[in-house]
């Protein structure tokens, strides 16, 4: 059977502008949340906040959870709890 290609069935996908606006705003908001979480000590909430950032980046942007966990690790490494644990070891 001959391999035929019908150009009339070719489809082009055009991403709506609203999608780009949503992605930009989500990145902007999550960048601010990450920055605020990194410079402040929320005590026992540091871990849930870091995991929320890891899960949020994984779910919203399709990046791997490992990359999100890396972001969480960066945040936790600057926490007071991390500094106290480093002093004790």
N, C-alpha and C positions, 0 to 999 in steps of 0.2 A: 504494500500500500504506500502510495506516495505521501511524503510529508508536505502537507500544505499549510500555509500560514495565511490566515485571513486578516488583513490589517483592520478591518472594520470591527473586529472583536478586541482589539488592543484597548486597554483602559489605562488612563493616566490618573494618578491620585494626586489631588491638590489639597494640601493641608490648609484648613481654614485659619485665618488670622487670629481668631479667638483662641485657638489651640496654642499658638505661639505666645500669646499674652498670658494664658493660664500657666504655661510652663515657666515663663519668665517670673511671674509673680510668686509661684510656688518656690522656685529657686531662691528668690530674694528673701522671702519670709523664712525659709529654712536656714538660710545663711545667717540671718539675724538671730534666730533661735539658737543656732549652734554657737555663735559668738557670745551671746548672753550666758549660755550654759557653761562656756569655757572660762569666762572671767569671774563668774560668781560661784560661791560654794552653797549648794542647796542641801547640804547634809545628807540625810538618808535618801533624798530624792535624786541624787546624782545618778545613781544606777538606772532607775526607771526613765529618767530624762534621756540618758545616753542610749538606752535600748529603744526608746521612742524615736530618737533621731535615726538610729540604725534601721529600724523597721520602716519608718517613713520614707527614707531615701530609697530603700529597696522597693517599697510598694509603689511610690509615685513615679520614680524615674527608671525603674527596671534595672537598676544596678544590682550587683550581687549583694547578698546579705553580708558577705565578708568585707566588702568595701564599706558598708554601713557600720559594721562592727569596728572597722579601723577608725572611722570618725568617732565612734563611741569611746574607743580606747584613747584617742587623743584628748577627748574631753575629760575622761576619768584620770588621765595621767597628770592633769593640772589641778586636781581636786586636793583639798586639805587631807582627806582620808588617804590618798595616795602618798602624800608627803610624810604623814605620820607612819605609814607602813614602811616606807623607805628608811626612815630614821631608826626603826626597830630592828631592821634586818642588817 
